């Protein structure tokens, strides 16, 4: 029993549950209808069915999650991963059910990279023989793997990795070796203690030639007792800023031999004996897994923003601070403090994050559609989509994960002092999310891939227009469309004369397209005419990627609301009801206009808008927040359909019982299980009661 006990008193009126009920009564659309549009009825039904199973499994209990140190958390996460697999096997879950259960548990673990990178790599790069030998046992968890690419000295520069895999024709083996300290594998999730196999990215060397990084399936621990195999050294890299439920590991090899079948050979291979290298038909075939992961990170960014802003919005509707003398709030005849959500500054901080989460929803759907379409096309030899999908996934991964990391921190700050408490759910959420800005390509580095695609597209378009054989009606790419519009009229001016006119989505798209094209044109001129070096242009290149990807987000938001986005094959367009469509249009307006208002510089320098129009945009932003989005704010976050089990937050509870839950959680703090702390006798008593006086003679003085 806790030594900390709170009095059996309610919070002061009005109660949080009553405030949220009042908020929900203002909502102008059907919350369930919007949830169904976002996820589909099947997803929501599945969530309702899975929740009781997860809540009743002790391995998934979140009550003590915020009190544990790293060793306890790793042990708990391993127990969780084991229980999740066993539960999925018992109930014969589909992959969709498994992924949904894992998302609801919301804790990284030692098996995460087995599912997230090891098996997808095997699935996309294995021959039929390797599927039988590696993938099928992995699906049954008979082998547990990780993905060992990053090294101590190389991360984003995959081509620079130093681990070698040299073919030995005499024995038909590869010798995996770590030639330098910097070639040690590092940061590898699941490698520290859990994995017994690894997909190792190493430089394939044969017949004296280096063919660069290739993927090898390498056993690293004994299948009998889990000890490291001779020639392999591995372990955990230690505590991190976050993600401390995953055993990120390090590894090095000492002339370690593996059979030729270890080279994943669906696309490239080695001929036995001769060591002749058989190159892939297209050197981009191995991009599949990378593009999939980057595209999925856009969806993860939406999830991160949505969870954080759900907590902050609900809490801001309950939390009251100060009396607004210009517009005092009343409860009956009594003047009460103003809910924080009614302050325009709080709205300016939170409402754009709600809008961003919805924007990322539409773009994440489109990126997954394009990924699967591209994979289907490549299987038949059509690589026409690959460059666009790769460039977009790189830029969007960078932009959306940066947005999400900043949004989670903004939501934490928007919760005031209580946002600093782990019980808000936000500090741990931030710690576990921020690796997204670095893994799968550092956010400032991978935008160069987007830039190269944009500059090539611009140069090709200019050349076609100059050839006299250009037909604008044949353009089927949004990127080429906005570049061509700019080339038609680089001096185009925005015709808007009132704030209300900025709610026109065509004006918004024109502003984003013109600004992106202007940046691209300036960079191409600097590189091709002024002969600037690539390195000297990296800041501008990053800005070009951001501008292009913001255009994509704005366009997909608008098209998604209209029902004009392309759908995966065999999937029907889900219609939005008129009330939900109007409400989402308000969010789309805010998303587009807020980004201009917050960072107008590039829009101004492009020449499309002027300073007076930026001022009008500010008025439009404030108007849509106060009059359109404020009544629907709680409804918007409710539509994300996050159960309390997922959020694990005192501040973000659906029922509004913030203070009751917050104080209850404090009673479970291990320090509160005794009234007198350990160490009192040794470190405090010698100062405060050195002579060991008894009774109540030592009284505190006020």
C-alpha positions in Angstrom: 0.0 0.0 0.0 1.3 3.4 -0.9 2.3 5.8 1.8 1.0 8.6 -0.3 -2.8 9.1 0.0 -5.0 11.8 -1.3 -8.2 13.1 0.3 -11.4 11.8 -1.1 -12.3 15.1 -2.7 -13.4 16.0 -6.2 -11.6 18.6 -8.4 -13.2 22.0 -8.3 -16.1 22.6 -10.6 -16.7 22.3 -13.5 -15.7 18.7 -13.7 -13.5 17.5 -16.6 -16.1 15.0 -17.8 -18.7 17.7 -18.0 -16.4 20.0 -19.9 -15.6 17.3 -22.5 -19.3 16.4 -22.8 -20.0 20.1 -23.5 -17.2 20.2 -26.1 -18.5 17.1 -27.8 -22.0 18.6 -28.0 -20.6 21.4 -30.2 -19.2 19.1 -32.9 -20.8 19.7 -36.2 -20.1 16.3 -37.8 -20.5 12.6 -36.8 -17.3 11.6 -35.1 -17.8 7.9 -35.8 -18.5 8.7 -39.5 -15.1 10.5 -39.7 -13.4 7.7 -37.9 -14.9 5.3 -40.4 -13.7 7.4 -43.3 -10.1 7.4 -41.8 -9.8 3.7 -40.9 -12.8 1.8 -42.3 -15.4 0.0 -40.3 -13.4 -3.3 -40.3 -10.5 -1.5 -38.5 -12.7 0.0 -35.8 -14.5 -3.3 -35.2 -11.1 -5.1 -35.0 -9.9 -2.6 -32.4 -13.0 -3.2 -30.3 -12.4 -6.9 -30.5 -8.7 -6.8 -29.8 -8.8 -4.3 -26.8 -10.2 -6.7 -24.2 -7.6 -9.3 -25.1 -4.8 -6.9 -24.8 -6.0 -5.2 -21.6 -6.4 -8.5 -19.9 -2.9 -9.8 -20.7 -0.5 -9.1 -17.8 2.5 -8.8 -20.2 0.8 -5.8 -21.8 -0.1 -4.0 -18.6 1.0 -0.3 -18.8 0.5 0.7 -15.2 4.2 0.6 -14.2 5.6 1.6 -17.6 6.7 5.1 -16.4 8.5 3.8 -13.2 10.9 1.2 -14.7 14.6 1.5 -15.4 16.1 0.2 -18.6 17.0 -3.3 -17.5 13.4 -3.8 -16.3 12.0 -2.3 -19.4 14.0 -4.5 -21.7 12.9 -7.6 -19.7 9.3 -6.4 -19.9 9.5 -5.7 -23.6 10.9 -9.2 -24.2 8.0 -10.7 -22.2 5.6 -8.5 -24.2 7.0 -9.6 -27.6 6.8 -13.2 -26.6 3.2 -12.9 -25.3 2.2 -11.0 -28.5 3.5 -13.8 -30.8 1.9 -16.5 -28.6 -1.4 -14.6 -28.6 -1.3 -14.2 -32.4 -0.6 -17.9 -32.9 -3.4 -18.9 -30.5 -6.0 -16.7 -32.2 -4.6 -17.2 -35.7 -4.4 -13.4 -36.3 -4.0 -12.0 -39.8 -1.0 -9.7 -40.4 -3.5 -6.7 -40.1 -4.7 -7.9 -36.7 -1.1 -8.4 -35.5 -0.1 -4.9 -36.6 -3.1 -3.3 -35.0 -2.5 -5.1 -31.7 1.2 -4.1 -31.8 0.2 -0.4 -32.4 -2.3 -0.5 -29.4 0.4 -1.9 -27.1 2.7 0.9 -28.4 6.0 -0.2 -27.1 9.1 -1.0 -29.1 10.8 -4.3 -28.3 13.6 -6.8 -29.1 11.5 -8.4 -31.9 10.6 -5.2 -33.6 13.3 -5.2 -36.3 12.6 -8.9 -36.9 9.2 -7.9 -38.2 10.0 -4.4 -39.4 13.2 -5.0 -41.5 14.5 -8.6 -41.3 11.5 -10.4 -42.7 10.6 -7.6 -45.3 14.2 -7.8 -46.6 14.0 -11.6 -46.9 10.6 -11.3 -48.6 11.8 -8.8 -51.2 15.3 -10.2 -51.9 15.2 -14.0 -51.4 15.2 -16.7 -54.0 12.7 -19.5 -53.7 15.3 -21.6 -51.9 16.1 -18.8 -49.5 12.4 -18.3 -48.8 12.3 -21.9 -47.6 15.5 -21.7 -45.7 15.2 -18.3 -44.0 11.8 -16.6 -44.5 9.5 -19.4 -43.5 11.3 -20.2 -40.3 11.4 -16.4 -39.5 7.6 -16.2 -40.0 7.3 -19.0 -37.4 9.8 -17.3 -35.1 12.1 -20.3 -35.3 14.8 -17.8 -36.2 14.8 -14.3 -34.9 16.6 -11.7 -36.9 17.7 -8.1 -37.2 19.0 -5.8 -40.0 22.6 -4.9 -39.6 23.4 -2.1 -42.0 24.6 1.0 -39.9 28.2 1.0 -38.7 30.1 2.9 -36.1 31.6 5.1 -38.9 28.8 5.1 -41.5 25.1 5.6 -41.3 23.3 7.5 -44.0 26.2 6.8 -46.5 25.4 3.2 -47.2 27.8 3.0 -50.0 30.6 3.8 -47.6 30.1 0.9 -45.2 33.3 -1.0 -44.6 32.3 -4.6 -43.5 33.5 -7.0 -46.2 32.1 -10.3 -47.6 34.8 -11.9 -49.7 33.9 -14.9 -51.9 36.1 -17.9 -51.4 35.8 -20.1 -54.5 37.6 -23.1 -53.0 35.0 -23.6 -50.3 32.0 -21.8 -52.0 31.7 -19.5 -49.0 31.8 -15.9 -48.1 34.2 -14.6 -45.4 32.5 -11.8 -43.4 35.1 -9.5 -41.8 35.3 -6.3 -39.9 38.6 -4.6 -41.1 38.4 -1.5 -39.0 36.9 -0.4 -35.7 34.6 2.0 -37.6 33.3 -1.1 -39.6 31.6 -2.4 -36.4 27.9 -2.7 -36.8 26.2 -0.2 -34.5 22.6 0.8 -33.5 21.2 -2.4 -34.8 17.7 -3.0 -33.1 17.3 -6.5 -31.6 21.0 -7.3 -32.1 22.1 -6.5 -28.6 20.7 -9.7 -26.9 17.6 -11.1 -28.8 18.5 -11.9 -32.4 20.2 -15.2 -33.5 20.4 -14.2 -37.2 21.1 -10.9 -39.0 20.7 -9.5 -42.5 24.2 -8.0 -42.7 25.0 -5.4 -45.3 28.6 -5.9 -46.4 30.8 -5.1 -49.4 30.7 -8.1 -51.8 34.2 -8.8 -53.1 34.9 -11.5 -55.6 37.8 -12.1 -58.1 39.5 -9.0 -56.8 36.7 -6.7 -57.4 34.5 -4.8 -55.0 30.8 -4.7 -56.0 29.6 -2.6 -53.1 27.0 -3.3 -50.3 24.9 -6.5 -50.6 22.6 -8.3 -48.1 23.7 -11.5 -46.4 21.8 -13.7 -44.0 24.2 -14.5 -41.2 23.7 -16.7 -38.2 25.2 -15.0 -35.2 24.1 -17.0 -32.1 23.8 -20.6 -31.3 20.4 -22.1 -32.0 21.0 -24.4 -29.0 21.9 -22.0 -26.2 21.9 -18.5 -27.8 25.7 -18.0 -27.2 27.6 -16.1 -29.8 29.1 -18.2 -32.6 32.9 -18.3 -33.0 34.0 -15.4 -35.1 31.2 -13.1 -34.0 31.3 -10.6 -31.1 28.1 -8.7 -30.3 26.3 -6.9 -27.4 24.1 -4.0 -26.4 25.3 -0.4 -27.1 23.9 1.0 -23.8 21.2 3.5 -22.7 19.8 6.0 -25.2 17.7 9.2 -25.3 14.7 7.0 -26.0 13.7 3.6 -27.4 15.1 2.0 -24.3 12.9 -1.1 -24.6 14.9 -2.2 -27.7 18.3 -3.8 -27.4 20.2 -1.8 -30.0 23.4 -3.7 -30.5 26.9 -3.6 -31.9 28.8 -6.5 -33.7 32.0 -7.3 -35.4 33.3 -10.3 -37.4 36.7 -12.0 -37.4 37.0 -13.8 -40.7 33.6 -15.4 -40.2 32.6 -17.9 -42.9 29.1 -18.4 -44.2 27.8 -20.5 -47.2 27.1 -18.9 -50.6 23.4 -19.2 -50.0 23.7 -16.5 -47.4 23.9 -13.9 -50.2 20.3 -12.8 -50.9 20.2 -13.6 -54.5 16.9 -12.7 -56.0 18.4 -9.8 -58.0 22.2 -10.4 -58.0 24.2 -13.5 -57.4 27.6 -15.3 -57.5 28.3 -18.2 -59.8 29.7 -21.1 -57.7 33.3 -21.9 -58.2 34.2 -19.2 -60.7 33.0 -16.4 -58.4 31.5 -14.5 -61.4 29.2 -11.8 -60.3 25.7 -11.7 -61.9 24.5 -8.2 -61.7 20.8 -7.2 -61.2 18.7 -6.2 -64.3 18.2 -2.8 -62.6 20.5 -1.4 -59.9 17.4 0.1 -58.1 15.6 -3.2 -57.5 16.9 -3.4 -53.9 15.3 0.0 -53.2 11.9 -1.7 -52.4 12.4 -2.3 -48.7 13.9 1.2 -48.2 11.0 2.9 -50.0 8.4 0.8 -48.1 9.9 1.8 -44.7 10.2 5.5 -45.7 6.6 5.5 -47.0 5.4 3.8 -43.8 7.1 6.5 -41.7 4.8 9.1 -43.2 1.9 7.1 -41.6 3.9 6.8 -38.3 4.3 10.6 -38.3 0.6 11.0 -38.6 0.1 8.6 -35.7 2.6 10.4 -33.5 1.1 13.8 -34.2 -2.4 12.5 -33.7 -1.7 10.9 -30.3 0.2 13.9 -28.9 -2.5 16.4 -30.1 -5.3 14.3 -28.7 -3.7 14.5 -25.3 -3.0 18.2 -25.5 -6.4 19.2 -26.9 -8.5 17.3 -24.4 -6.4 18.6 -21.5 -6.5 22.2 -22.9 -10.3 21.9 -22.9 -10.3 21.0 -19.2 -7.4 23.0 -17.9 -8.6 26.5 -16.8 -6.2 29.5 -16.2 -7.1 33.1 -15.5 -10.3 35.1 -16.1 -10.6 36.7 -19.5 -11.7 40.2 -18.6 -12.9 40.9 -22.1 -15.0 37.8 -22.5 -15.4 36.1 -19.1 -16.6 32.5 -19.0 -19.5 31.7 -16.7 -20.9 28.5 -15.1 -24.5 29.3 -14.2 -24.1 32.8 -12.7 -20.6 32.3 -11.5 -17.6 33.7 -13.4 -14.9 30.9 -13.9 -11.4 30.8 -15.3 -11.0 30.4 -19.0 -10.3 27.0 -20.6 -6.8 27.1 -22.1 -8.2 26.0 -25.4 -10.1 29.3 -25.7 -6.9 31.3 -25.9 -5.9 32.2 -29.4 -2.2 31.4 -28.8 -3.1 27.8 -27.6 -5.2 27.4 -30.7 -2.3 28.6 -32.9 0.0 26.0 -31.3 -2.4 23.0 -31.4 -4.9 23.4 -34.2 -2.2 23.3 -37.0 -1.0 20.0 -35.5 -4.5 18.6 -35.8 -4.5 19.7 -39.4 -1.1 18.3 -40.0 -2.1 14.9 -38.7 -5.0 14.8 -41.1 -2.8 16.0 -44.0 -0.4 13.2 -43.3 -3.2 10.7 -43.3 -4.1 11.4 -47.0 -0.4 11.5 -48.1 0.5 8.3 -46.3 -2.3 6.5 -48.1 -1.1 7.8 -51.4 2.5 6.8 -50.7 1.5 3.3 -49.9 -0.6 3.1 -53.0 2.3 4.3 -55.1 4.7 1.9 -53.4 2.6 -1.2 -54.2 1.8 0.0 -57.7 5.6 0.6 -58.3 6.4 -2.9 -57.0 3.8 -4.4 -59.3 5.2 -2.4 -62.3 8.8 -3.4 -61.5 7.9 -7.0 -61.4 6.9 -6.7 -65.1 10.0 -4.7 -66.0 8.4 -1.2 -65.8 10.6 1.1 -63.7 8.9 4.4 -64.8 7.5 5.2 -61.3 10.6 4.3 -59.3 12.4 7.6 -59.5 9.3 9.6 -58.4 8.3 7.2 -55.6 11.9 7.1 -54.3 12.3 10.9 -54.4 8.9 11.5 -52.8 9.4 8.9 -50.1 12.8 10.4 -49.2 11.5 14.0 -49.0 8.3 13.1 -47.2 10.1 11.0 -44.7 12.3 14.0 -43.9 9.5 16.5 -43.8 6.8 14.6 -41.9 9.1 13.1 -39.3 10.5 16.5 -38.6 7.0 17.9 -38.3 6.0 15.1 -35.9 8.9 15.4 -33.6 8.4 19.1 -33.3 4.6 18.6 -32.9 5.0 16.1 -30.0 7.3 18.6 -28.2 4.9 21.5 -28.9 2.1 19.5 -27.4 4.1 18.6 -24.4 4.9 22.3 -23.8 1.3 23.3 -24.5 0.3 21.1 -21.5 2.3 23.4 -19.2 4.0 22.0 -16.1 2.0 18.8 -16.2 3.3 18.1 -19.7 6.7 17.6 -18.1 5.3 14.7 -16.1 5.7 11.2 -17.5 2.1 10.6 -16.5 1.0 12.9 -19.4 2.4 10.3 -21.8 4.2 12.9 -23.8 7.8 12.8 -22.6 8.1 9.0 -23.3 6.2 9.5 -26.6 8.8 12.1 -27.6 11.8 10.1 -26.5 10.6 7.0 -28.5 9.6 9.0 -31.6 12.7 11.2 -32.2 14.8 8.4 -33.7 12.6 8.7 -36.7 14.3 11.9 -37.8 17.6 10.0 -38.1 17.0 6.4 -39.0 16.3 5.4 -42.6 18.3 8.4 -43.7 19.2 11.5 -41.8 16.5 14.1 -42.5 18.9 16.7 -43.9 20.9 14.2 -46.0 18.1 12.3 -47.8 16.5 15.5 -49.1 19.4 15.6 -51.7 17.7 12.6 -53.3 14.5 14.6 -53.7 16.5 17.5 -55.0 18.3 15.5 -57.7 14.9 14.3 -59.0 13.4 17.8 -59.1 16.4 19.3 -60.8 16.5 16.6 -63.5 12.8 16.9 -64.0 13.1 20.7 -64.4 16.1 20.4 -66.9 14.2 17.7 -68.9 11.1 19.9 -69.0 13.0 22.9 -70.2 14.7 20.9 -72.9 11.3 19.5 -74.1 9.7 22.9 -74.2 12.7 24.2 -76.2 12.5 21.3 -78.7 9.1 22.5 -80.1 7.6 19.0 -79.6 6.2 19.5 -76.2 2.5 18.8 -75.5 1.4 20.1 -72.1 -1.8 18.1 -72.2 0.3 14.9 -71.9 1.7 15.9 -68.4 0.4 13.4 -65.9 2.8 14.3 -63.0 1.8 16.9 -60.4 5.5 17.8 -60.2 5.8 18.5 -63.9 2.5 20.3 -63.8 3.6 22.9 -61.3 7.0 23.3 -62.9 5.4 23.8 -66.4 2.9 26.3 -65.0 5.8 28.3 -63.5 7.7 28.2 -66.8 4.6 29.5 -68.6 4.6 32.6 -66.3 7.5 32.9 -63.8 6.1 36.4 -62.8 2.6 35.2 -61.9 1.0 37.2 -59.1 -1.6 36.1 -56.6 -4.9 37.9 -57.4 -6.3 37.8 -53.9 -7.6 41.0 -52.3 -9.4 39.8 -49.2 -8.7 37.2 -46.5 -11.8 35.2 -47.5 -10.4 34.6 -50.9 -7.4 32.7 -49.5 -9.8 29.8 -48.6 -9.9 29.0 -52.3 -7.9 25.7 -52.6 -6.8 26.6 -56.1 -5.1 29.8 -54.8 -3.4 27.7 -52.1 -2.1 25.2 -54.6 -0.9 27.9 -56.9 1.1 29.5 -54.1 2.8 26.3 -53.1 3.5 25.2 -56.7 4.9 28.6 -57.7 7.1 28.8 -54.6 8.5 25.2 -55.1 9.1 25.8 -58.8 10.8 29.1 -58.1 13.2 27.5 -55.7 14.0 24.7 -58.1 14.6 27.1 -61.0 16.9 29.2 -58.9 19.0 26.2 -57.8 19.3 24.8 -61.4 20.5 28.3 -62.5 23.0 28.4 -59.7 24.3 24.9 -60.5 24.3 25.1 -64.3 25.0 28.8 -65.0 26.8 30.2 -62.0 28.6 26.8 -61.5 28.0 26.7 -57.8 29.1 23.5 -56.1 26.6 21.0 -54.8 27.9 21.4 -51.3 27.5 25.2 -51.3 23.8 24.7 -52.2 22.8 22.1 -49.6 20.6 24.5 -47.6 18.7 25.6 -50.7 18.4 21.9 -51.8 16.9 21.1 -48.4 14.4 24.0 -48.8 13.5 22.7 -52.3 12.6 19.3 -50.9 10.5 20.8 -48.2 8.7 23.1 -50.6 8.0 20.2 -53.0 6.7 17.9 -50.2 4.6 20.6 -48.7 3.0 21.0 -52.1 2.3 17.2 -52.1 0.8 17.3 -48.6 -1.5 20.3 -49.5 -2.6 18.8 -52.8 -3.3 15.3 -51.4 -5.3 16.9 -48.5 -7.5 18.8 -51.0 -7.9 15.9 -53.4 -8.6 13.5 -50.5 -11.5 15.6 -49.2 -12.9 16.0 -52.7 -12.7 12.2 -53.2 -10.4 12.7 -56.2 -7.4 10.8 -55.0 -6.5 7.6 -57.0 -7.4 4.4 -55.1 -5.5 1.1 -54.9 -6.8 -1.4 -57.4 -10.1 -2.9 -56.3 -10.7 -0.3 -53.6 -13.7 2.0 -53.8 -13.7 5.7 -52.9 -15.2 6.2 -49.5 -17.5 9.2 -49.6 -17.4 11.9 -46.9 -20.7 13.2 -45.5 -21.3 16.9 -46.2 -20.7 18.0 -42.5 -17.4 16.0 -42.3 -16.3 17.3 -45.7 -16.9 20.9 -44.6 -15.1 20.4 -41.3 -12.1 18.7 -43.0 -12.0 21.6 -45.5 -11.5 24.0 -42.6 -8.6 21.9 -41.5 -7.2 21.8 -45.0 -7.4 25.6 -45.2 -5.6 26.0 -41.9 -2.9 23.5 -42.9 -2.1 25.3 -46.1 -2.4 28.9 -44.8 -0.7 28.4 -41.5 2.5 27.2 -43.1 2.6 30.3 -45.3 1.8 32.6 -42.4 4.5 31.0 -40.1 7.3 31.0 -42.8 6.3 33.5 -45.5 9.9 34.2 -46.8 10.0 31.9 -49.7 6.5 32.7 -50.8 7.4 36.4 -50.8 10.7 35.9 -52.7 9.0 33.8 -55.3 7.0 36.9 -56.1 3.6 35.2 -56.0 2.4 36.8 -52.8 3.2 40.2 -51.3 3.5 41.5 -47.7 -0.1 42.8 -47.7 -1.4 39.4 -48.8 0.6 37.6 -46.0 -1.2 39.9 -43.6 -4.5 38.8 -45.1 -3.4 35.2 -44.7 -2.9 35.8 -41.0 -6.4 37.1 -40.7 -7.8 34.1 -42.5 -5.8 31.7 -40.2 -7.2 33.3 -37.0 -10.7 33.4 -38.4 -10.8 29.7 -39.4 -9.3 28.7 -36.0 -11.7 30.7 -33.8 -14.9 30.3 -35.8 -14.6 27.0 -37.5 -12.1 24.7 -35.9 -12.5 25.6 -32.2 -16.1 24.1 -31.9 -14.8 20.9 -33.5 -11.4 20.6 -31.9 -12.3 17.8 -29.4 -14.4 16.1 -32.1 -11.4 16.1 -34.5 -9.1 14.3 -32.0 -11.9 12.0 -30.9 -12.2 10.8 -34.5 -8.6 9.5 -34.3 -10.3 6.8 -32.2 -7.4 6.3 -29.7 -8.5 4.3 -26.7 -7.1 5.2 -23.3 -5.2 1.9 -23.3 -3.1 3.2 -26.2 -2.5 6.8 -24.9 -1.7 5.8 -21.3 -2.1 9.4 -20.3 -3.6 11.0 -17.3 -4.1 14.3 -19.2 -5.6 12.8 -22.4 -8.3 10.6 -20.9 -11.5 10.3 -22.9 -13.7 10.7 -19.8 -11.8 13.9 -18.7 -10.9 12.6 -15.3 -7.5 14.2 -15.5 -6.8 15.2 -11.9 -8.2 12.0 -10.3 -6.1 9.8 -12.6 -3.0 12.0 -12.2 -3.0 11.8 -8.4 -3.8 8.1 -8.5 -0.8 7.4 -10.7 1.5 9.3 -8.3 0.6 6.9 -5.5 2.2 4.1 -7.5 5.6 5.8 -7.6 8.1 3.3 -5.9 9.5 6.1 -3.8 6.0 6.5 -2.3 5.7 2.9 -1.1 7.5 3.9 2.2 6.9 7.0 4.2 10.6 7.4 5.1 13.0 7.2 2.2 15.9 4.8 2.0 19.0 6.6 3.0 17.4 8.8 5.6 19.4 7.3 8.5 22.7 7.7 6.6 22.4 11.0 4.8 19.6 13.1 6.3 19.4 12.2 10.0 23.0 13.1 10.7 22.1 16.7 9.8 18.5 17.1 11.2 18.6 14.8 14.3 22.2 14.0 15.0 21.6 13.1 18.7 18.6 10.8 17.9 16.0 12.8 19.9 12.7 11.0 20.4 9.1 12.1 20.5 7.7 15.2 18.8 10.3 17.6 20.0 11.7 18.3 16.5 8.9 20.3 14.9 9.1 22.0 11.5 8.8 25.8 11.8 6.8 28.0 9.5 
